Amino acid sequence: MAESLVVESALPRKRFDLRVILAFLAIYVLWGSTYLAVRILVQTIPPLFGAGVRFCVAGAILYIGSILAGEAHPSRREWRSIAVLAALMILGAYGGLFWAEQTLPSGLTSVLVATIPVWTLLIEVVFFKNRRLNGGALAAILLGFAGVVILVGDSGAGAGRVTLVPCLVILVGELSWSFGTVLNSRLTLPASKRISAAGQMLTGGVMLLGGSALLGEMHTVPHFSARALGALAYMIIAGSLIGYTCYEWLLHRMPASTVTSYAYVNPIVALAIGYWLGNEALTARMIVGAIVILASVAAILRGKPQPA
């Protein structure tokens, strides 16, 4: 601290980037609050149809706005990369999440989604070989799996009941999301992160609507209640236009394992909102499972596994 004024002025100063803070707040708080909105929507709207409408509308708004602002259309190669990420991060992850929330409480769903850093780390280690596990990281991963077992094992009767199949669907969806997260920095994508996010949402939304048609969800025209419309509007604005765009922006400025730290905060927000506003049950087993999983996520994010 006793350095000379001349030396100090010559050194570059790290400026506090408010944009990064606001982007993290968006994916921490806004995404945490969308779990209850999903739960409200799928009570009356078929899940893949509702998810498809959400992302098609959000993607179209963001894409058109970006083009009008002077952004360039993606190239054919960039569209191929966009389609890969849309299949993994929109169709796979959100399709499963919307379907599972027909039966799972929103708060518990968010806790299962909190396993994303576990999957992301394993994918980086096993498939891309750019990380290696130390003893602490391995213990954190096993702790995370133990938390999942605690949650999935809560299969007794009552409002806090957890069923196995929706939980597995959530976990497979988050594995898909984690693959997309790791691939994001390795694929050729548009220089504009707004165009990239818009293209992924729009393409993923079309995929979801295609899946909805294949599953017969469109045999009858879905009826949007005022409550469902409100939930859909909130997800489009807060979850997609703001949250997803911030996520894409952060992925190109921070390590993937750091950006996925939102999974550590989202469950706290979602559990609180689901309990206070959604009248969802909060059992002791759910609380213990959440604590174990979040402890695992905290250990992984603090562990910083070494490059291979």
Residue pairs with C-beta under 8 A, 6 or more apart in sequence:
20 250
20 253
20 254
22 246
23 246
23 247
23 249
23 250
24 246
24 250
24 261
24 262
26 242
26 243
26 246
27 243
27 246
27 247
27 250
27 259
27 262
28 262
28 265
28 266
28 269
29 265
29 269
30 238
30 239
30 242
30 243
31 239
31 243
31 262
31 266
32 110
32 265
32 266
32 267
32 268
32 269
32 270
32 273
33 234
33 238
33 269
33 270
33 273
34 234
34 235
34 238
34 239
34 243
35 101
35 106
35 107
35 109
35 110
35 266
35 270
35 273
35 274
36 106
36 270
36 273
36 274
36 277
36 278
37 231
37 232
37 234
37 235
37 239
38 97
38 98
38 101
38 106
38 109
38 231
38 235
39 101
39 105
39 106
39 109
39 274
39 278
40 227
40 228
40 230
40 231
40 278
41 50
41 98
41 228
41 231
41 232
41 235
42 50
42 98
42 99
42 101
42 102
43 102
43 228
44 222
44 223
44 224
44 225
44 227
44 228
45 222
45 224
45 228
45 232
46 212
46 215
46 217
46 218
46 222
47 95
47 98
47 99
47 101
47 102
47 217
48 95
48 98
48 99
48 208
48 209
48 211
48 212
48 215
48 217
49 208
49 209
49 212
49 217
49 218
49 222
50 98
50 222
50 228
50 232
51 94
51 95
51 97
51 98
51 205
51 208
52 205
52 206
52 207
52 208
52 209
52 211
52 212
53 205
53 209
53 232
54 205
54 232
54 235
54 236
54 239
54 240
55 90
55 94
55 201
55 202
55 204
55 205
55 208
55 240
56 201
56 202
56 205
56 206
56 209
57 205
57 236
58 201
58 205
58 236
58 237
58 240
58 241
58 244
59 198
59 199
59 200
59 201
59 202
59 203
59 204
59 205
59 240
60 198
60 202
61 236
61 241
62 194
62 197
62 198
62 201
62 240
62 241
62 245
63 195
63 198
63 199
63 202
65 194
66 192
66 194
66 195
66 198
67 73
67 195
71 190
71 192
71 194
71 195
72 190
72 191
72 192
72 195
73 195
74 82
74 189
74 190
74 195
74 196
74 199
75 190
77 188
78 188
78 189
78 190
78 196
78 199
79 199
79 203
81 187
81 188
81 189
82 189
82 190
82 196
82 199
82 200
82 203
83 203
84 180
84 183
84 187
85 180
85 183
85 184
85 187
85 189
85 200
86 199
86 200
86 201
86 203
86 204
86 207
87 204
87 207
88 176
88 177
88 179
88 180
88 183
89 176
89 177
89 180
89 181
89 200
89 204
90 200
90 201
90 203
90 204
90 205
90 207
90 208
91 204
91 207
91 208
91 211
92 172
92 173
92 176
92 177
92 180
93 173
93 174
93 176
93 177
93 180
94 173
94 204
94 208
95 173
95 208
95 211
96 169
96 170
96 172
96 173
96 176
97 109
97 113
97 170
97 173
99 166
99 169
100 109
100 166
100 167
100 169
100 170
100 173
101 109
101 166
102 166
103 163
103 166
104 162
104 163
104 166
104 167
104 170
105 160
105 274
105 278
105 280
105 281
106 270
106 273
106 274
106 278
106 280
107 267
107 270
107 271
107 272
107 273
107 274
107 275
107 278
107 280
107 282
107 286
108 151
108 162
108 286
109 170
109 270
110 266
110 267
110 269
110 270
110 271
110 274
111 147
111 151
111 267
111 270
111 271
111 286
111 289
111 290
111 293
111 294
112 148
112 151
112 167
112 170
112 171
112 174
113 170
113 174
113 263
113 266
113 267
114 263
114 264
114 266
114 267
114 290
114 293
114 294
114 297
115 144
115 147
115 148
115 171
115 174
115 263
115 293
115 297
116 174
116 177
116 178
116 181
116 260
116 263
117 257
117 260
117 261
117 263
117 264
117 297
117 300
117 301
118 140
118 141
118 144
118 145
118 296
118 297
118 300
119 174
119 175
119 177
119 178
120 178
120 181
120 182
120 256
120 257
120 260
121 131
121 133
121 137
121 141
121 257
121 300
121 305
122 141
123 175
123 178
123 179
123 182
124 130
124 131
124 182
124 256
124 257
124 305
125 131
125 132
125 133
125 305
125 308
127 182
128 182
129 308
130 307
130 308
131 305
131 306
131 307
131 308
132 305
132 306
132 307
132 308
133 141
133 305
134 303
134 305
134 306
136 299
136 303
137 299
137 300
137 303
137 305
139 299
140 296
140 297
140 299
140 300
140 303
141 296
141 300
143 292
143 295
143 296
143 299
144 292
144 293
144 296
144 297
144 300
146 292
146 296
147 289
147 290
147 291
147 292
147 293
147 294
147 295
147 296
148 167
148 171
148 289
148 293
150 285
150 288
150 289
150 292
151 162
151 167
151 285
151 286
151 289
151 290
151 293
152 162
152 164
152 167
153 162
153 285
154 160
154 161
154 162
154 283
154 285
154 286
154 289
155 161
155 162
155 163
155 164
158 281
158 283
159 280
159 281
160 281
160 282
160 283
160 285
160 286
162 286
178 260
181 251
181 256
181 259
181 260
182 256
184 248
184 251
184 252
184 256
185 251
185 252
185 256
189 196
190 196
190 199
193 245
193 248
193 249
193 252
194 245
196 248
197 244
197 245
197 247
197 248
197 249
200 244
200 248
201 240
201 244
212 218
224 232
247 259
247 262
250 259
251 259
257 300
257 301
258 301
261 297
261 301
263 297
264 294
264 297
264 298
264 301
267 290
267 293
267 294
268 294
271 282
271 286
271 290
274 280
274 282
275 282
